[in-house]
């Protein structure tokens, strides 16, 4: 029984344990790299969406100044539709 215990102790101090430790560290590094990559990509997509929303807002603002009657009619129509939807739910 002593030889088996000694064999386990030697195995615990061996190359296998060192390799396992390296594998765990590498896994942590890979996970960190992956998270950084995802964060960077999300930031790029957010910036694009923000630019598109600003452009759309600016364009809609310009159109509303050029055609105020149409803007008021659209606002009234949308308000009526939303009100009708809320009333029909009850």
C-alpha positions in Angstrom: 0.0 0.0 0.0 2.9 2.3 0.7 4.2 2.0 -2.8 0.8 3.0 -4.2 0.7 6.1 -2.0 4.3 7.0 -3.0 3.3 6.6 -6.6 0.4 9.0 -6.2 2.6 11.5 -4.5 5.2 11.3 -7.2 2.5 11.7 -9.9 1.1 14.7 -8.1 4.5 16.4 -8.2 5.2 15.4 -11.7 5.0 16.9 -15.2 1.3 16.1 -15.4 0.4 18.6 -12.7 2.6 21.3 -14.3 0.9 20.7 -17.6 -2.6 20.8 -16.0 -1.6 24.2 -14.4 -0.5 25.5 -17.7 -3.6 24.4 -19.4 -5.8 26.1 -16.8 -3.7 29.3 -17.2 -4.0 29.1 -21.0 -7.7 28.6 -20.7 -8.0 31.7 -18.6 -6.0 33.7 -21.1 -8.1 32.5 -24.0 -11.3 33.4 -22.1 -10.0 36.8 -21.4 -9.0 37.3 -25.0 -12.4 36.2 -26.2 -14.2 38.6 -23.8 -12.0 41.4 -25.0 -12.7 40.6 -28.6 -16.5 40.5 -28.0 -16.3 43.8 -26.1 -14.4 45.5 -28.9 -16.9 44.2 -31.5 -19.9 45.3 -29.5 -18.4 48.7 -29.1 -18.0 49.0 -32.9 -21.6 47.9 -33.5 -22.9 50.3 -30.8 -21.0 53.2 -32.5 -22.4 52.3 -35.9 -26.0 52.2 -34.5 -25.5 55.5 -32.7 -24.3 57.2 -35.9 -27.2 55.7 -37.9 -29.7 56.9 -35.2 -28.2 60.4 -35.2 -28.3 60.5 -39.0 -32.0 59.4 -39.1 -32.9 61.9 -36.4 -31.2 64.8 -38.3 -32.9 63.7 -41.6 -36.3 63.5 -39.9 -35.8 66.8 -38.3 -35.0 68.5 -41.6 -38.0 66.9 -43.3 -40.3 68.0 -40.4 -39.1 71.6 -40.9 -39.8 71.4 -44.7 -43.2 69.8 -44.3 -44.8 70.8 -41.0 -48.3 70.0 -42.0 -47.4 66.5 -42.9 -45.5 66.1 -39.6 -48.5 67.2 -37.6 -50.8 64.9 -39.6 -48.5 61.9 -39.0 -48.2 62.7 -35.3 -52.0 63.0 -34.9 -52.5 59.7 -36.9 -50.0 57.8 -34.8 -51.4 59.2 -31.6 -54.9 58.1 -32.7 -53.6 54.6 -33.5 -51.8 54.2 -30.3 -54.8 55.4 -28.3 -57.1 53.0 -30.1 -54.7 50.1 -29.4 -54.6 51.0 -25.7 -58.4 51.3 -25.4 -59.0 48.1 -27.3 -56.8 46.1 -24.8 -59.0 47.0 -21.9 
